[in-house]
Amino acid sequence: MTFYTLLHKQQQRLITYGELVPAMQMQSGEPCGPVYAEGISGYQYAVRIGDMDSPVLFHDRASVANAINHLRKDMVVDSETFEVQSRD
């Protein structure tokens, strides 16, 4: 199965569960969409504390786009902020 990761280009690091999970919990005026990744199913997650520093392994590009919407609630995001990478 191919997974996708999200590279924060300015910091040259992958987005981790420790960043995404709290962003998903934040309230927003508009829906951000469900995220499907290892340990995340829609709006629910079961990620071990020890995995919070691990890169998020997304199941599809739509989930990556929705994750970016969630991350916008907590950080300044523009079109140059992230790069999507695929992993086999």
C-alpha positions as CSV (number, residue, x, y, z in Angstrom):
1,M,0.0,0.0,0.0
2,T,1.2,3.5,-0.8
3,F,1.2,6.0,2.0
4,Y,1.6,9.7,1.8
5,T,3.5,12.0,4.2
6,L,3.4,15.8,4.5
7,L,6.8,17.6,4.5
8,H,6.9,21.1,6.1
9,K,9.3,22.6,3.5
10,Q,10.7,25.5,5.5
11,Q,11.6,23.3,8.4
12,Q,12.5,20.3,6.3
13,R,10.6,17.8,8.5
14,L,7.6,15.6,8.2
15,I,4.3,16.5,10.0
16,T,3.9,14.2,13.1
17,Y,0.9,12.8,14.9
18,G,1.8,15.2,17.8
19,E,1.0,18.1,15.5
20,L,-2.0,16.8,13.6
21,V,-4.0,15.2,16.5
22,P,-4.2,18.4,18.5
23,A,-5.1,20.4,15.4
24,M,-7.9,18.0,14.7
25,Q,-9.3,18.7,18.2
26,M,-9.4,22.4,17.7
27,Q,-12.7,24.0,16.8
28,S,-13.2,25.6,13.4
29,G,-15.8,27.8,11.8
30,E,-15.8,25.5,8.7
31,P,-15.5,21.8,8.4
32,C,-12.0,20.6,7.6
33,G,-12.9,17.1,6.4
34,P,-12.0,13.6,7.6
35,V,-8.5,12.2,7.7
36,Y,-7.6,8.6,7.0
37,A,-4.1,7.5,8.1
38,E,-2.4,4.9,10.1
39,G,-4.1,5.3,13.6
40,I,-6.6,7.9,12.3
41,S,-10.0,7.0,10.9
42,G,-12.1,10.0,9.9
43,Y,-12.3,12.2,13.0
44,Q,-11.3,9.4,15.5
45,Y,-7.8,8.4,16.3
46,A,-6.0,5.7,18.3
47,V,-2.3,6.7,18.3
48,R,0.1,5.5,21.0
49,I,1.8,8.2,23.0
50,G,5.2,6.8,21.8
51,D,4.1,7.4,18.2
52,M,3.3,11.1,18.6
53,D,6.7,12.1,17.2
54,S,6.3,9.7,14.2
55,P,5.4,11.1,10.8
56,V,1.7,10.7,9.9
57,L,1.2,8.0,7.2
58,F,-1.8,9.1,5.2
59,H,-3.9,6.7,3.2
60,D,-4.8,9.0,0.3
61,R,-4.3,12.5,-1.0
62,A,-7.7,13.7,0.0
63,S,-6.8,13.0,3.7
64,V,-3.6,15.0,3.2
65,A,-5.6,18.0,1.9
66,N,-8.0,17.7,4.9
67,A,-5.1,17.5,7.3
68,I,-3.7,20.7,5.9
69,N,-7.1,22.3,6.6
70,H,-6.9,21.1,10.2
71,L,-3.3,22.4,10.5
72,R,-4.4,25.8,9.3
73,K,-6.3,26.2,12.6
74,D,-2.9,26.2,14.4
75,M,-0.3,27.5,12.0
76,V,0.2,29.9,9.1
77,V,-0.2,27.9,5.9
78,D,0.2,29.0,2.3
79,S,0.7,27.1,-0.9
80,E,4.4,26.9,-0.3
81,T,4.3,25.5,3.2
82,F,3.9,21.8,2.5
83,E,5.0,19.1,0.0
84,V,3.2,15.8,-0.3
85,Q,5.5,12.8,-0.6
86,S,4.6,9.2,-1.4
87,R,6.0,6.1,0.4
88,D,5.7,2.5,-0.6
